[in-house]
Amino acid sequence: MITVYGGTNSRATRNLWVLEELGLPYEQKKINFTTGENKTPEFLAINPSGKVPALGDSDGNVTLSESFAINLYLAQRYGAGKLWPSDPAGQAKCLQWSFWAATEAEGHIVGLIVEKFFKPEAMRSAEAAKQFEELFIPSLKRIDADLAGKDWLVGNNFSIADLQCACVINSLNMLRYDFTPYPNLARWLKACTSRPAQQKVASMPRG
Ligand SMILES: N[C@@H](CCC(=O)N[C@@H](CS)C(=O)NCC(=O)O)C(=O)O
């Protein structure tokens, strides 16, 4: 049995997206990190970092943390020929885009969202917001250029590479971010987020 620890107010949504894409049975244990449920001894035994998401897979005999790594595990173990390409070059590209999403995009994008959305209004800084945006604009340009003339990042099909990048970039929609300067990215993001699996996760009750 696969168990996802984390609610829909967390990065667990990207793991739920993979599970829904693959049609895998799973149970979800909502760990409320806003009330400190992520720091209980029970949860720290699952993820000593005290963060969600985490994943347990009793069939695979593994407990994992780090949302991108969880997705790569699920894609490799259960998504061969679907989310996980069969050729080594395609697989390497999926790793490339996963690391890119984690290191070149997510931190700066989350920084902007915290600055413009989560911080109390009195504490927001337009200068800090501008700095975060300047840091991720090269990444938006990079992925927009890569998507010119093609539908998906790796090969001819939607893969874990698309999912890992789309879940990060889509969070900018919380800010109604203007993707007009990046037409290839905008088209691709719409295709990713229109997928039934993502729509299902997006319609789950928040929390
Ligand atoms: N790099 C980690 C980040 C996990 C993370 O920061 N999770 C947040 C919720 S989305 C959390 O648990 N925050 C509570 C805390 O840091 O105490 C991942 O991708 O899984």
The ligand as an ORCA input file, in Angstrom:
! r2SCAN-3c Opt
* xyz 0 1
  N      12.356     20.099     -0.238
  C      11.189     19.618      0.447
  C      10.438     20.803      1.029
  C       9.359     20.345      1.982
  C       8.678     21.513      2.669
  O       9.267     22.582      2.878
  N       7.416     21.266      3.068
  C       6.646     22.263      3.757
  C       5.178     22.170      3.325
  S       5.006     22.262      1.554
  C       6.687     21.962      5.248
  O       6.614     20.833      5.644
  N       6.803     23.019      6.047
  C       6.766     22.901      7.471
  C       8.106     23.135      8.116
  O       9.096     23.398      7.404
  O       8.145     23.054      9.352
  C      10.309     18.825     -0.540
  O      10.318     19.150     -1.738
  O       9.629     17.881     -0.135
*
